[in-house]
Amino acid sequence: MRRTLLTLALVLALPLAAHARDNDIDKVNGAVRVEAGQQAGDVSSVNGSVHVGERATVQKASTVNGSVELGERAQAAEVETVNGSATLGAGAKVSGEVSTTNGAIRLGKGADVAGKVGNVNGRINLEGAHIGHGIETVNGSIYVGADSRIEGGILVDKPSGWFNSNNRPPHVVIGPHAVVQGTLEFRREVILQVSDSAQIGPVKGATATKFSGEMPSDD
């Protein structure tokens, strides 16, 4: 995942029109916006954010320096950025992966990602959302909100190289009635707190602390 994210800047810096389809939207500088209910192919920028409006449909939504946002019930094949956040509104769907290097990831209520969700730095937050192929991070804290569902487990990898800049342990919270299928593997120190009504798979590399109520008392 890291190699793919780090090469995104080089890929997008190539002549953007070389393989563009008629309904692709490409910019070097400036934001890209797909209006509500519209359809487009790949939408991308190098220096600018990408916004896909409510109920709009695109293929890949990507940028290098900027955020990517899908509005409520919007759809995309893939969401990717390097320096910026990725946000899926309520009911938004991504058939592939959602990834960023340096940025938070937020999935609203009912959002559905069929692939993997991952970053290196930044909080990952689910609010009653679904992920089909797990979560992966290095330095990011993770909040799996109430009624969220994850297949494919959770991996918090060990920092290496220039990613080894944050010694603070990530905080991982599995909220009420959330379900995490697959292994929760931690290759570095983390704080793991799991609701007493959540269901999780095997835990490797950490000890889970149970809590009751909506949130841990010290979160």
C-alpha positions, 0 to 999 in steps of 0.5 A, spaced: 500 500 500 505 504 501 509 504 495 502 505 491 501 511 495 508 514 494 508 513 487 501 516 486 504 523 485 508 521 479 503 518 476 498 524 476 504 528 474 504 525 467 501 528 462 494 528 464 490 527 458 494 522 455 489 516 456 483 520 458 476 518 456 471 524 454 468 524 461 474 524 465 476 530 469 483 532 470 487 538 473 494 540 475 492 546 480 485 547 483 479 543 485 475 538 481 467 538 483 462 533 480 455 536 481 450 532 485 447 526 481 452 527 475 456 522 472 464 522 470 469 517 469 476 518 473 476 525 476 483 527 479 487 533 481 495 534 483 494 540 487 487 541 489 481 537 492 476 533 489 468 533 491 463 528 488 456 531 490 450 527 492 448 521 488 453 522 483 457 517 480 465 517 478 470 512 477 477 513 481 477 520 485 484 522 486 489 527 488 496 528 491 495 535 495 488 535 497 482 532 500 477 527 497 470 527 499 464 523 496 457 526 498 451 522 501 449 516 496 455 518 491 459 512 488 466 511 486 470 505 484 476 508 488 478 513 492 486 515 493 490 521 496 497 522 498 496 529 503 489 530 505 483 527 508 478 522 505 471 523 507 465 518 505 458 521 506 452 517 509 450 511 504 456 513 499 459 506 496 466 505 494 467 498 490 475 498 491 479 501 496 480 508 500 487 510 501 491 516 503 498 517 506 497 523 510 490 524 512 484 522 516 479 517 513 472 518 515 466 513 513 459 516 515 453 512 517 451 507 512 457 508 508 460 501 504 467 500 502 468 493 498 475 493 499 481 496 504 481 502 508 488 504 509 493 510 511 499 511 514 498 518 518 491 520 521 485 518 524 480 513 521 473 513 523 467 509 522 460 511 524 455 505 522 459 503 516 462 497 512 469 495 510 469 489 506 477 488 506 480 490 513 483 496 515 491 498 515 495 503 518 501 505 521 500 511 526 493 512 525 488 511 531 482 508 529 475 508 532 470 503 529 463 506 531 457 503 533 454 498 529 460 498 524 462 492 520 469 490 518 471 484 514 478 482 513 480 484 520 485 490 522 492 491 522 497 496 525 503 496 522 510 497 525 513 504 523 519 504 518 524 509 515 521 516 514 514 513 517 518 512 524 516 519 526 510 518 531 512 514 538 505 515 541 501 509 541 495 509 536 488 508 540 484 503 537 476 503 539 471 498 537 464 501 539 458 498 541 455 492 537 460 493 532 463 487 528 470 486 526 471 479 523 478 477 522 485 478 526 486 484 529 494 484 529 498 490 532 505 490 530 507 496 535 504 498 541 497 500 541 491 502 546 485 497 545 479 498 548 473 494 546 465 495 547 462 489 551 457 488 546 462 488 540 464 482 536 471 481 534 476 476 532 483 474 535 487 479 537 495 479 536 500 483 539 495 487 544 491 486 550 484 488 549 480 492 555 473 492 555 468 498 556 461 499 557 456 505 554 457 509 548 465 510 549 470 509 553 471 513 559 477 516 558 476 517 550 
